[in-house]
Amino acid sequence: MIKTEKVLHLKSSRGRKVRVVREHYLREHVPCYSSLCQAQCANGKVLSGEVTHYVMPDAGVARDFMEILEFREIQGIVFTQTACQAVQHSRGRRQYNRLRSLLKDPRHHCILFANEFQEYSYCPREKGEPQDKWQTRCVYHAAVWYHDHLAGLKPVVMITEDQNAVAEYSSLNCGVYVLCTQEYLQTFWPELQAALELYCSIAQSLQEKGSEGTEREYTEHLPAEVLEAGIKSGRYIQGTLNVNKHRAQHEAFVRFEGSSNKSSELNSDVLVCGGKNRNRAVHGDMVAVELLPKGEWRGRTTALTEGQGEEKGDETQSQPMATGRVVGILQRNWRDYVVTFPPKEETQSQSRNSQRILGTPWDQRIPKIRISTQQADKLQDHRVIVRLDSWDSTSLYPNGHSVRVLGRAGELETEVQTILIENCIHVPPFSEAQLTHCWISPPLNLTVINSLFCHVLRATTYYLADRRYDMLPAVLSADLCSLLGGVDRYAMSVMWDLDAQTLAVNTVWYGRTLIQSSYQLYYELAQALLNGEEAEVPELAQLPPGERDAKLAQLTQALETLTHVARQLRAQRDKGGALELEGVEVRAQLDEDRNITALVPRQPLEVHETVAECMIYANHWVARKIQESFPQQALLRHHPPPRQEFFNQLQDSARARGFTIDTRSNKALADSLDRAVDPRDPLVNRLLRVMATMAMSNALYFSTGACPVDQYYHYGLALDRYTHFTSPIRRYADMIVHRLLTAAIAMEKGAGPAKALASNKELEEVAQQINNKNRAAQHAQKVSTELFQCLYFRDKDPETDERCVADAVIYTIRANGMLVFIPQYGLKGAVYLKNREGQVVSERQDGGCDWQTGSLQRYLDHITTTTAVGTSTFNLFQHITVRISVQPSRCHSDTIRLEVVSNRPHQAPETQVQTSQPQGARGRSQLVQEVVRQAEEASQQAEEKRGRASKLSTEEREFRQSKCPNLYSLLEEVRELALTNSYFSMTA
């Protein structure tokens, strides 16, 4: 080993230039990770010897053309340490993490060679040598060493964008070739047209970035050190930019976080008005904001907005709030964006010679993106994935390049993929290697599950309106890790010994169990048994009548006991302040051809709530156990109390109906909502609960060491500690909790380590990642439902089809209209009483409505329109009749459009009561909705299994596993693996 020194000129996280001198050690033996190595230094992930050549990108290619290197068809890639460090220092953590993920992913044929630690490939930087020239020289010397180390068995191609390097190095060594990236693609991968097109797009973008004009469109961002000092002093406010999607051109907000702002008046978000004040910040960026003088403060817009038509004037604004301007970007949080190319006529009006177009992002909060492409005509009306490259102060729009074409806008698969991309959800199919691995491995071995998770980076199961993307392969989620009737299954169980009268817990036991379910009941069957209805249980069908009746009575008694226990558990939480909230979840009913035939609001049964309550109880007790065992390193889930200002709409609406809502605590809120009942219209209470749900903050996972004990509380469930334990096949958080519980049990018995499985910092990072993935999953599900709502109404004539006319209830009054809820379809939307021409809705004598010239006046609990015909009034919680149609959009998602047909109910309130959910079946938490989804999922999996059953042998059908090894022979092996393996061994 040789010791030397390495001098680095780096930029700190605050933008300062830093000279760093480090000790640098050189070794003779550094792994090459090639299967052709004669020195046997390869280990771990290795390059195959069957490729025609190895390719080594220089620092510039790794930095600017990463998307090309991510093509799986390009194999045998050797990333040098020099190139990786260049990516880290010039592109930041996000790009560097992408490169690390690429290197770790077994599906990508690439490795990392530590050339700067290899004694014979290391090149010290010469005095006065430019950094880019030195980096290129380092990569070339690494390529020569690599070729010689493999004894010339495989040619090595170095790719670079430096034409001088091509001329200098291309003829120096036989077997080491130096090519520009474009020539390499054309020579070795001529069939990979998508990669070549992507190269041209990126190259044009980089070329035109340097040829921007000099006239400034925006003010320059302040230097990092100025921003840092300003945030510390309180002059600037740090926060995340959140653009209002309804007024994307004009209105954005910054929620301050981590700032030391000294203004006692600043207790809400900071408003940023207009693109100039936004100063090139993009939705999601971490920014620094400077407050404007109070005389320039403005209020939030209270008017509804339709498309690009936005109301002007001070009468549509709320009270003035803190208003500011962006002075600097602390962190860019750019992602992949789905963009629609403009039609041909718009393309011609832009810079056609340079093939530069303005693509319109699907997400309305993102500005138009200038893209360099030669496919403008070919891809008009297509959805294309685009990545941002830069946004200089001399450019009105950010620059980007296209990455991949999704398909034609409006097609179902294109729109579904758009939803996934926009929510940063990646759901590649499980590889054959992964499926084989989980099939031959022991059942319920969480090491297998964890490795699968790491490969596909899924933290949860994603539910869309017409499909489901499982976190785990079906062989695990539907077979090996699911309780099936008459089949042995491993489980982690919590058992309580309860007092028969008070249900107080006498003892609680945690441990591994082997379960064989006597019955495999679906929820509707269980509910029928509870209701005393005639029902046939498949497992009892072949028994003699007497025995069948006895077992049926025994089964019914067990269900009744469980339901009784669940009711008592719920009553105990109710006393503590548990909230009975209301969510609106709609199921798209599809036919055999997957065409949507109906929109059906999900109707939970009491048995769903029984299961949910038992799950809550188990989750709570497991949370207690792992928190007591690992006070600083347990994964819990808390629900912070909502901000009081979020209850304003709920309180105003309730007050208009004569109710008072007390929001000082969850108990006070629950009691207020229970009292806010209108016997004439049950939908009033339902809508108040919907508004209460909308005011709630999100429940979040956290590490106990990162949060004070008094913040462990779950506001909605009224529990001091809570976690997720009951769905390890659907949520990665539950798998972590299973590992923590296993370690806690082992530690209690003295059979495991006395220390935690991971540090608080590591666990908190995992928790934040899971929170982000869950948030994306929830939003994708919501947008998917909206897509299918539009698909349902898109082909229907709103003027003649009776399904397009429905009863709606007003629940919010706005400056130019109102928000309504349609119980029949579970729809919420805006109804405008004033159009772009200035006309207002006028009521005829028969209750019908027309557009007339007139005025509009908003009040707290109603809104009126006045025309020559007379005055029309629309009150809160009034039933009206609306017509439903679809507002198409070429660049964005289609939207539901509602218009008033009549100021009277479409059907009498008495009839409406029958279509409302009964009080006992109302969804009390997200967990109830989850149970309903799982019931539908189980039914679908049962159908799929019936189709596969004939392909299984007798032993496979009996034990749901491979023929060898046997289920029972693996019991001890599974136990040993579960106790010794740590789930963080594969998340590090």
DAWO-V44782 format. One record per helix or strand of 2 or more residues. SS is the DSSP state (h for helix, s for strand). FROM is the first residue (numbers start at 0). TO is the last residue. If there is no record, write none. Layout:
BEGIN
SS|FROM|TO + SS|FROM|TO
END
This chain:
BEGIN
s|1|10 + s|16|26 + s|53|56 + h|58|63 + h|65|68 + s|76|79 + h|80|103 + s|109|112 + h|114|116 + h|130|148 + s|155|159 + h|162|168 + s|175|179 + h|180|187 + h|192|208 + h|223|232 + s|235|242 + h|244|246 + s|250|255 + s|269|272 + h|273|277 + s|285|290 + h|293|295 + h|313|315 + s|322|330 + s|336|340 + h|343|347 + s|355|360 + s|368|371 + s|381|389 + s|397|407 + h|411|421 + h|431|439 + h|445|455 + s|461|462 + s|467|468 + h|473|479 + s|487|497 + s|504|516 + h|522|529 + h|537|539 + h|544|575 + s|585|589 + s|595|600 + h|605|628 + s|634|638 + h|643|655 + h|665|674 + h|682|694 + s|698|702 + h|703|705 + h|708|710 + h|731|748 + h|759|793 + h|801|803 + s|804|813 + s|816|821 + s|826|831 + s|838|842 + s|847|857 + s|861|866 + s|870|874 + s|878|886 + s|894|901 + h|908|914 + h|918|920 + h|925|950 + h|953|958 + h|967|979 + h|982|984
END
